[in-house]
Amino acid sequence: MTKDQQVHIGMLNSYNLMMGKTTIDDIIDARVAFFAHQPDEDIEFKNIEFIILYFQELEMFEHCADLKKYLIDNYDADGTPKLKDCDCEYPEITEYKEDMRCSRCDKRLRQ
């Protein structure tokens, strides 16, 4: 696989993770674990903007539109995340899913 292919797969993998189209485990199992961000950390605003520019150059405008909506939904205009972490003393979990949230306050749970 060429470096350009690795970069492209990394962009697609990061995009697919953000869009909820796949999981890290699925990507690792497929043995194509290239990413445009640290997959075990929250993706930074500037990294998403970089991925958008990459897809713009390739005229993959549907991906760009999806990522711009993701930015609007998840980040304030200054680039800070909109989602706040749970600060309940004893968070509640009633359902396990990829985007874990406290059942009490509906804020996200993460390590």
N, C-alpha and C positions, 0 to 999 in steps of 0.2 A: 504494500500500500504506500502510495506517495505521501509526502508531507501535505500537499494540497487536499488530498482525500481525507487525511486524518483531521485537518482543520475543519473541513466541511462536515464530516461526521460529528465532530465535537460541537459544532454550531447546531446541527440537527438534534443531537442528544440533549443539549441544554434546552433548546426550544421545546422538545417533546416532554421533558420533565416539567418545565414551567406550565405547559398547557395541560398537564395531567394525562398525557397520552401514553405514558409508560412509567416504569419505576426504575430506580437505580439498579435493583437486582436483575430486572429483565435485561438491561443494557450490559451489565457485567456478565450475565449468563450467555449473552450473544457474543461475547468476546470482542466488543467494539467500544470499550470504555474510554472514549475520548470525550472531553467536555470543554466548554468555553468558560466554565466557572468551577469553583470548588463545589462539587455536588452535595457534600455533607454540610454545607453552610448556606445561609441565605444569600441569594444572588444580589449583588450591588446594582444600584440604578445605572451607574456608568457602564457596567458590563452588558446590561440589557441594551443600552443605547448602541454599544459597539456591535452587538449581534444584529440589531436592526440595520445598521449601516452595511454590514456584511451581506445580509439578504437583499438590501436595496441594490447593491452592485450586481447581484445575480438576477435581479428583477423578479424576486420571489415575494411579490407584494402582499400576498395573503398572509405569509408569515410575519411580515412587517406590521400589517394591520392587527393581527392577533397580539403581537408583542406590545404595540402601542396601547391597546386596550388593557393589557396586563399591567403596564406602567400606570395608567390612569386609575385602575382598580386597586393597585397595591402600594402606590407611592404618592406622596404629596408633591407639589410643584418644585419644592427645593430638593427633592430626591430622598427624603427620609421616608422610611416605611410607614404605611398607614396602620398596619396591624400592630397591635400592642400585645405584649406577653402577659399571660395570666399572673396575677400577683396574689391570688387567693391563698390563704394559709394552708388550706386543704382542698386542692382542686378536685373536682368530680369528673369522672369519665363514665359515660353511658354508652359510648360507641367508639370503636377503634377504626380509624381511617388514616389515610396518608396525611391529611391536613388536620392534625389533632387540635381540638379545642376543649376548653373547660366547659362542662355542662352548666356550671353556675354563672359564669361571667361571659361566656362565649368568646373569650380571648384565647389566643393560641398557646399551646403547650409545646415546649421544646427543651432540649437539653441545655 
